[in-house]
Amino acid sequence: MNLVTAMIVISITLSTVLALVSFWLPQMNPDQEKLSPYECGFDPLGSARLPFSMRFFLVAILFILFDLEIALLLPLPWGDQLSSPLTTFSWAAAVLLLLTLGLVYEWLQGGLEWAE
């Protein structure tokens, strides 16, 4: 048996065993709260059409933006192996400067405040 066949057999066996264990292992003791359609904690008697605050979405977008900024700057330490590391550093500094200016602008406009 070669290595690829052994890995396929092991993965199929492990997947089958884990699926069977997860089917039989959990305790099935549903109570009234678990059977209710509002298990998530929302008030079932209140309005279902409550609007979300736009500030929530703004902060979420800013979080995603700065998270992606870290992912873009992650390969920067390996940039010194290129033929022109100064160009790599200049582009990284430009990205950081642009994001910092955007953050300062949002801060001064009051876009990061949760309550008005």
VEXLODREN-680766 format. One line per field, with one value per atom (N, C-alpha, C, O): y, x, z; residue in three letters; atom name; residue number from 1. Coordinates in steps of 0.05 Angstrom, whole numbers. Example, Ala and Ser with C-alpha at 12.3 -4.5 7.8 and 13.67 -1.06 7.14 Angstrom:
2
yy: c(-114, -90, -66, -66, -45, -21, 1, 23)
xx: c(264, 246, 264, 285, 257, 273, 258, 268)
zz: c(156, 156, 156, 169, 142, 143, 157, 161)
type: c(ALA, ALA, ALA, ALA, SER, SER, SER, SER)
atom: c(N, CA, C, O, N, CA, C, O)
seq: c(1, 1, 1, 1, 2, 2, 2, 2)
//
This chain:
116
yy: c(-23, 0, 25, 27, 43, 66, 88, 84, 109, 130, 144, 151, 149, 164, 147, 157, 121, 104, 102, 102, 100, 99, 124, 123, 147, 172, 174, 184, 165, 166, 147, 155, 123, 104, 115, 113, 127, 138, 161, 163, 179, 202, 194, 205, 174, 165, 151, 155, 134, 121, 140, 138, 159, 180, 196, 203, 204, 219, 204, 214, 178, 162, 158, 160, 153, 149, 175, 174, 197, 223, 229, 240, 223, 228, 211, 220, 185, 168, 175, 174, 183, 191, 217, 219, 235, 260, 256, 272, 234, 228, 216, 221, 199, 184, 198, 193, 215, 226, 248, 247, 266, 288, 278, 259, 291, 284, 298, 321, 282, 293, 298, 283, 320, 328, 356, 375, 359, 386, 397, 382, 422, 434, 456, 459, 470, 490, 512, 522, 521, 542, 534, 549, 509, 499, 495, 497, 488, 483, 509, 508, 531, 556, 567, 563, 580, 590, 614, 622, 625, 649, 642, 656, 622, 613, 633, 633, 650, 669, 691, 705, 696, 716, 740, 758, 742, 765, 763, 741, 785, 786, 778, 792, 756, 748, 766, 764, 782, 799, 827, 842, 834, 861, 862, 843, 885, 889, 874, 875, 861, 847, 865, 857, 890, 908, 931, 954, 925, 946, 953, 935, 978, 985, 984, 989, 976, 977, 1005, 1020, 1011, 1037, 1036, 1016, 1058, 1060, 1061, 1054, 1070, 1071, 1043, 1039, 1024, 996, 987, 974, 992, 984, 999, 988, 1024, 1040, 1028, 1025, 1022, 1010, 982, 975, 967, 941, 944, 928, 963, 968, 977, 968, 994, 1003, 980, 978, 962, 939, 921, 913, 916, 900, 914, 901, 940, 955, 953, 947, 956, 955, 926, 921, 907, 879, 872, 858, 882, 877, 892, 883, 915, 930, 914, 914, 900, 883, 860, 853, 849, 827, 838, 823, 863, 874, 880, 877, 887, 894, 871, 874, 847, 824, 816, 810, 817, 809, 831, 827, 853, 875, 867, 875, 851, 843, 828, 828, 814, 799, 818, 809, 842, 861, 871, 881, 867, 876, 857, 863, 835, 816, 823, 812, 843, 851, 868, 876, 875, 890, 919, 933, 930, 957, 958, 962, 953, 952, 980, 981, 1001, 1028, 1033, 1047, 1022, 1025, 1010, 1020, 987, 971, 986, 987, 997, 1012, 1037, 1045, 1050, 1074, 1068, 1083, 1046, 1039, 1031, 1039, 1017, 1010, 1035, 1037, 1054, 1079, 1095, 1108, 1094, 1109, 1096, 1111, 1070, 1056, 1063, 1070, 1062, 1070, 1099, 1105, 1116, 1145, 1150, 1165, 1137, 1140, 1130, 1142, 1106, 1096, 1112, 1115, 1123, 1140, 1166, 1175, 1178, 1202, 1197, 1213, 1174, 1166, 1162, 1170, 1150, 1146, 1172, 1176, 1190, 1217, 1232, 1245, 1230, 1244, 1233, 1249, 1207, 1195, 1203, 1207, 1203, 1210, 1239, 1245, 1258, 1286, 1291, 1309, 1275, 1278, 1265, 1269, 1251, 1238, 1212, 1203, 1200, 1175, 1151, 1130, 1153, 1131, 1131, 1114, 1151, 1152, 1134, 1134, 1118, 1100, 1114, 1108, 1134, 1148, 1177, 1188, 1189, 1217, 1235, 1259)
xx: c(17, 0, 18, 36, 13, 30, 20, 0, 35, 30, 3, -11, -3, -28, -52, -72, -52, -74, -77, -99, -55, -56, -68, -84, -61, -72, -102, -117, -110, -139, -154, -176, -144, -158, -159, -180, -137, -137, -156, -171, -157, -175, -204, -221, -211, -239, -247, -269, -229, -235, -239, -258, -221, -222, -248, -261, -255, -279, -304, -322, -304, -328, -330, -352, -308, -309, -318, -334, -307, -315, -344, -358, -354, -383, -401, -421, -393, -409, -409, -429, -385, -383, -399, -412, -398, -413, -443, -459, -451, -480, -490, -513, -474, -483, -476, -488, -456, -445, -463, -466, -475, -489, -514, -527, -519, -543, -567, -566, -588, -612, -633, -651, -630, -648, -659, -651, -676, -685, -704, -722, -701, -719, -736, -733, -752, -770, -754, -762, -732, -716, -702, -700, -692, -679, -699, -691, -723, -743, -756, -770, -752, -764, -749, -724, -762, -749, -731, -716, -733, -717, -696, -693, -681, -660, -637, -621, -635, -613, -614, -594, -636, -637, -653, -657, -663, -679, -707, -717, -718, -745, -766, -768, -780, -799, -824, -838, -828, -852, -846, -865, -821, -813, -814, -822, -806, -807, -783, -761, -788, -767, -753, -734, -762, -751, -735, -737, -720, -703, -680, -666, -676, -654, -627, -624, -607, -580, -568, -575, -551, -537, -516, -502, -514, -494, -466, -446, -464, -438, -427, -402, -445, -436, -422, -401, -434, -423, -397, -379, -396, -371, -348, -326, -353, -331, -324, -300, -343, -337, -320, -302, -327, -311, -283, -264, -280, -254, -237, -213, -250, -236, -226, -203, -243, -235, -212, -194, -214, -194, -167, -147, -166, -140, -131, -107, -149, -140, -127, -107, -139, -126, -100, -82, -98, -73, -50, -28, -56, -35, -28, -4, -47, -42, -25, -9, -30, -14, 14, 33, 18, 45, 61, 84, 48, 62, 87, 107, 87, 111, 133, 153, 129, 148, 176, 196, 179, 206, 222, 246, 208, 222, 227, 240, 217, 222, 250, 258, 266, 294, 311, 334, 300, 314, 311, 324, 293, 289, 312, 329, 311, 333, 332, 352, 308, 306, 288, 264, 300, 284, 273, 253, 286, 276, 249, 232, 245, 219, 197, 175, 204, 184, 177, 154, 197, 192, 176, 158, 181, 166, 136, 119, 130, 103, 89, 65, 103, 91, 86, 65, 104, 100, 77, 62, 74, 51, 24, 5, 23, -2, -8, -31, 12, 8, 0, -17, 12, 5, -24, -38, -32, -59, -79, -100, -74, -93, -93, -114, -70, -70, -85, -99, -82, -97, -127, -143, -135, -163, -174, -197, -158, -167, -169, -188, -150, -151, -176, -189, -182, -205, -231, -248, -234, -257, -259, -281, -237, -237, -246, -262, -235, -243, -272, -285, -283, -311, -330, -354, -319, -336, -348, -368, -337, -347, -342, -354, -324, -317, -331, -326, -349, -364, -388, -403, -393, -415, -441, -462, -440, -465, -462, -440, -484, -484, -491, -491)
zz: c(0, 0, 0, 17, -19, -20, 0, 13, 1, 21, 16, 35, -9, -16, -8, 3, -14, -7, 23, 33, 37, 67, 78, 97, 68, 78, 72, 89, 49, 42, 61, 70, 65, 83, 111, 125, 121, 148, 151, 171, 131, 133, 131, 145, 114, 112, 138, 148, 149, 174, 197, 213, 199, 221, 218, 238, 193, 189, 196, 209, 189, 196, 226, 237, 239, 269, 282, 300, 274, 287, 281, 299, 258, 252, 269, 279, 272, 288, 318, 332, 328, 356, 360, 381, 342, 346, 344, 354, 331, 329, 355, 363, 367, 391, 417, 437, 417, 442, 455, 479, 440, 454, 469, 460, 491, 506, 494, 487, 491, 479, 501, 505, 515, 536, 530, 544, 510, 504, 525, 535, 532, 551, 536, 511, 550, 537, 524, 503, 536, 524, 499, 479, 498, 474, 451, 428, 458, 437, 426, 406, 440, 431, 406, 404, 388, 364, 370, 353, 394, 401, 421, 441, 415, 433, 434, 453, 414, 412, 432, 436, 446, 467, 459, 476, 435, 427, 440, 444, 445, 456, 435, 415, 438, 417, 416, 396, 436, 435, 424, 419, 421, 411, 381, 368, 371, 342, 329, 339, 307, 293, 273, 259, 270, 250, 263, 254, 284, 296, 278, 269, 272, 254, 268, 292, 252, 262, 260, 242, 277, 276, 254, 251, 239, 218, 230, 217, 255, 268, 273, 272, 278, 281, 255, 256, 233, 207, 201, 189, 209, 204, 220, 209, 245, 261, 251, 251, 241, 229, 204, 200, 187, 163, 170, 158, 190, 198, 209, 204, 224, 234, 211, 211, 192, 169, 154, 145, 151, 136, 150, 137, 176, 190, 193, 195, 192, 193, 166, 165, 144, 118, 115, 101, 128, 127, 140, 129, 161, 173, 154, 152, 140, 121, 98, 87, 90, 68, 76, 60, 101, 110, 121, 128, 123, 134, 118, 131, 92, 77, 77, 64, 91, 90, 100, 88, 121, 129, 108, 107, 90, 69, 45, 26, 46, 24, 22, 1, 43, 42, 25, 19, 17, -1, -30, -48, -36, -64, -73, -58, -99, -110, -101, -100, -94, -85, -59, -61, -36, -11, -4, 10, -13, -7, -20, -8, -44, -57, -42, -39, -32, -16, 9, 17, 22, 47, 41, 57, 18, 11, 6, 15, -8, -12, 14, 18, 32, 58, 74, 87, 74, 88, 77, 92, 50, 38, 46, 51, 47, 56, 85, 91, 102, 130, 134, 150, 118, 120, 111, 124, 89, 79, 100, 105, 111, 131, 157, 169, 164, 188, 184, 201, 160, 154, 153, 163, 142, 142, 171, 176, 188, 216, 230, 245, 226, 239, 229, 245, 204, 193, 205, 213, 207, 219, 249, 259, 262, 290, 294, 312, 278, 280, 272, 283, 254, 246, 266, 264, 286, 306, 297, 308, 277, 267, 284, 280, 303, 320, 347, 364, 351, 376, 374, 354, 395, 396, 402, 390, 420, 427, 420, 420, 412, 405, 428, 425)
type: c(MET, MET, MET, MET, ASN, ASN, ASN, ASN, LEU, LEU, LEU, LEU, VAL, VAL, VAL, VAL, THR, THR, THR, THR, ALA, ALA, ALA, ALA, MET, MET, MET, MET, ILE, ILE, ILE, ILE, VAL, VAL, VAL, VAL, ILE, ILE, ILE, ILE, SER, SER, SER, SER, ILE, ILE, ILE, ILE, THR, THR, THR, THR, LEU, LEU, LEU, LEU, SER, SER, SER, SER, THR, THR, THR, THR, VAL, VAL, VAL, VAL, LEU, LEU, LEU, LEU, ALA, ALA, ALA, ALA, LEU, LEU, LEU, LEU, VAL, VAL, VAL, VAL, SER, SER, SER, SER, PHE, PHE, PHE, PHE, TRP, TRP, TRP, TRP, LEU, LEU, LEU, LEU, PRO, PRO, PRO, PRO, GLN, GLN, GLN, GLN, MET, MET, MET, MET, ASN, ASN, ASN, ASN, PRO, PRO, PRO, PRO, ASP, ASP, ASP, ASP, GLN, GLN, GLN, GLN, GLU, GLU, GLU, GLU, LYS, LYS, LYS, LYS, LEU, LEU, LEU, LEU, SER, SER, SER, SER, PRO, PRO, PRO, PRO, TYR, TYR, TYR, TYR, GLU, GLU, GLU, GLU, CYS, CYS, CYS, CYS, GLY, GLY, GLY, GLY, PHE, PHE, PHE, PHE, ASP, ASP, ASP, ASP, PRO, PRO, PRO, PRO, LEU, LEU, LEU, LEU, GLY, GLY, GLY, GLY, SER, SER, SER, SER, ALA, ALA, ALA, ALA, ARG, ARG, ARG, ARG, LEU, LEU, LEU, LEU, PRO, PRO, PRO, PRO, PHE, PHE, PHE, PHE, SER, SER, SER, SER, MET, MET, MET, MET, ARG, ARG, ARG, ARG, PHE, PHE, PHE, PHE, PHE, PHE, PHE, PHE, LEU, LEU, LEU, LEU, VAL, VAL, VAL, VAL, ALA, ALA, ALA, ALA, ILE, ILE, ILE, ILE, LEU, LEU, LEU, LEU, PHE, PHE, PHE, PHE, ILE, ILE, ILE, ILE, LEU, LEU, LEU, LEU, PHE, PHE, PHE, PHE, ASP, ASP, ASP, ASP, LEU, LEU, LEU, LEU, GLU, GLU, GLU, GLU, ILE, ILE, ILE, ILE, ALA, ALA, ALA, ALA, LEU, LEU, LEU, LEU, LEU, LEU, LEU, LEU, LEU, LEU, LEU, LEU, PRO, PRO, PRO, PRO, LEU, LEU, LEU, LEU, PRO, PRO, PRO, PRO, TRP, TRP, TRP, TRP, GLY, GLY, GLY, GLY, ASP, ASP, ASP, ASP, GLN, GLN, GLN, GLN, LEU, LEU, LEU, LEU, SER, SER, SER, SER, SER, SER, SER, SER, PRO, PRO, PRO, PRO, LEU, LEU, LEU, LEU, THR, THR, THR, THR, THR, THR, THR, THR, PHE, PHE, PHE, PHE, SER, SER, SER, SER, TRP, TRP, TRP, TRP, ALA, ALA, ALA, ALA, ALA, ALA, ALA, ALA, ALA, ALA, ALA, ALA, VAL, VAL, VAL, VAL, LEU, LEU, LEU, LEU, LEU, LEU, LEU, LEU, LEU, LEU, LEU, LEU, LEU, LEU, LEU, LEU, THR, THR, THR, THR, LEU, LEU, LEU, LEU, GLY, GLY, GLY, GLY, LEU, LEU, LEU, LEU, VAL, VAL, VAL, VAL, TYR, TYR, TYR, TYR, GLU, GLU, GLU, GLU, TRP, TRP, TRP, TRP, LEU, LEU, LEU, LEU, GLN, GLN, GLN, GLN, GLY, GLY, GLY, GLY, GLY, GLY, GLY, GLY, LEU, LEU, LEU, LEU, GLU, GLU, GLU, GLU, TRP, TRP, TRP, TRP, ALA, ALA, ALA, ALA, GLU, GLU, GLU, GLU)
atom: c(N, CA, C, O, N, CA, C, O, N, CA, C, O, N, CA, C, O, N, CA, C, O, N, CA, C, O, N, CA, C, O, N, CA, C, O, N, CA, C, O, N, CA, C, O, N, CA, C, O, N, CA, C, O, N, CA, C, O, N, CA, C, O, N, CA, C, O, N, CA, C, O, N, CA, C, O, N, CA, C, O, N, CA, C, O, N, CA, C, O, N, CA, C, O, N, CA, C, O, N, CA, C, O, N, CA, C, O, N, CA, C, O, N, CA, C, O, N, CA, C, O, N, CA, C, O, N, CA, C, O, N, CA, C, O, N, CA, C, O, N, CA, C, O, N, CA, C, O, N, CA, C, O, N, CA, C, O, N, CA, C, O, N, CA, C, O, N, CA, C, O, N, CA, C, O, N, CA, C, O, N, CA, C, O, N, CA, C, O, N, CA, C, O, N, CA, C, O, N, CA, C, O, N, CA, C, O, N, CA, C, O, N, CA, C, O, N, CA, C, O, N, CA, C, O, N, CA, C, O, N, CA, C, O, N, CA, C, O, N, CA, C, O, N, CA, C, O, N, CA, C, O, N, CA, C, O, N, CA, C, O, N, CA, C, O, N, CA, C, O, N, CA, C, O, N, CA, C, O, N, CA, C, O, N, CA, C, O, N, CA, C, O, N, CA, C, O, N, CA, C, O, N, CA, C, O, N, CA, C, O, N, CA, C, O, N, CA, C, O, N, CA, C, O, N, CA, C, O, N, CA, C, O, N, CA, C, O, N, CA, C, O, N, CA, C, O, N, CA, C, O, N, CA, C, O, N, CA, C, O, N, CA, C, O, N, CA, C, O, N, CA, C, O, N, CA, C, O, N, CA, C, O, N, CA, C, O, N, CA, C, O, N, CA, C, O, N, CA, C, O, N, CA, C, O, N, CA, C, O, N, CA, C, O, N, CA, C, O, N, CA, C, O, N, CA, C, O, N, CA, C, O, N, CA, C, O, N, CA, C, O, N, CA, C, O, N, CA, C, O, N, CA, C, O, N, CA, C, O, N, CA, C, O, N, CA, C, O, N, CA, C, O, N, CA, C, O, N, CA, C, O, N, CA, C, O, N, CA, C, O, N, CA, C, O, N, CA, C, O, N, CA, C, O, N, CA, C, O, N, CA, C, O, N, CA, C, O, N, CA, C, O)
seq: c(1, 1, 1, 1, 2, 2, 2, 2, 3, 3, 3, 3, 4, 4, 4, 4, 5, 5, 5, 5, 6, 6, 6, 6, 7, 7, 7, 7, 8, 8, 8, 8, 9, 9, 9, 9, 10, 10, 10, 10, 11, 11, 11, 11, 12, 12, 12, 12, 13, 13, 13, 13, 14, 14, 14, 14, 15, 15, 15, 15, 16, 16, 16, 16, 17, 17, 17, 17, 18, 18, 18, 18, 19, 19, 19, 19, 20, 20, 20, 20, 21, 21, 21, 21, 22, 22, 22, 22, 23, 23, 23, 23, 24, 24, 24, 24, 25, 25, 25, 25, 26, 26, 26, 26, 27, 27, 27, 27, 28, 28, 28, 28, 29, 29, 29, 29, 30, 30, 30, 30, 31, 31, 31, 31, 32, 32, 32, 32, 33, 33, 33, 33, 34, 34, 34, 34, 35, 35, 35, 35, 36, 36, 36, 36, 37, 37, 37, 37, 38, 38, 38, 38, 39, 39, 39, 39, 40, 40, 40, 40, 41, 41, 41, 41, 42, 42, 42, 42, 43, 43, 43, 43, 44, 44, 44, 44, 45, 45, 45, 45, 46, 46, 46, 46, 47, 47, 47, 47, 48, 48, 48, 48, 49, 49, 49, 49, 50, 50, 50, 50, 51, 51, 51, 51, 52, 52, 52, 52, 53, 53, 53, 53, 54, 54, 54, 54, 55, 55, 55, 55, 56, 56, 56, 56, 57, 57, 57, 57, 58, 58, 58, 58, 59, 59, 59, 59, 60, 60, 60, 60, 61, 61, 61, 61, 62, 62, 62, 62, 63, 63, 63, 63, 64, 64, 64, 64, 65, 65, 65, 65, 66, 66, 66, 66, 67, 67, 67, 67, 68, 68, 68, 68, 69, 69, 69, 69, 70, 70, 70, 70, 71, 71, 71, 71, 72, 72, 72, 72, 73, 73, 73, 73, 74, 74, 74, 74, 75, 75, 75, 75, 76, 76, 76, 76, 77, 77, 77, 77, 78, 78, 78, 78, 79, 79, 79, 79, 80, 80, 80, 80, 81, 81, 81, 81, 82, 82, 82, 82, 83, 83, 83, 83, 84, 84, 84, 84, 85, 85, 85, 85, 86, 86, 86, 86, 87, 87, 87, 87, 88, 88, 88, 88, 89, 89, 89, 89, 90, 90, 90, 90, 91, 91, 91, 91, 92, 92, 92, 92, 93, 93, 93, 93, 94, 94, 94, 94, 95, 95, 95, 95, 96, 96, 96, 96, 97, 97, 97, 97, 98, 98, 98, 98, 99, 99, 99, 99, 100, 100, 100, 100, 101, 101, 101, 101, 102, 102, 102, 102, 103, 103, 103, 103, 104, 104, 104, 104, 105, 105, 105, 105, 106, 106, 106, 106, 107, 107, 107, 107, 108, 108, 108, 108, 109, 109, 109, 109, 110, 110, 110, 110, 111, 111, 111, 111, 112, 112, 112, 112, 113, 113, 113, 113, 114, 114, 114, 114, 115, 115, 115, 115, 116, 116, 116, 116)
//
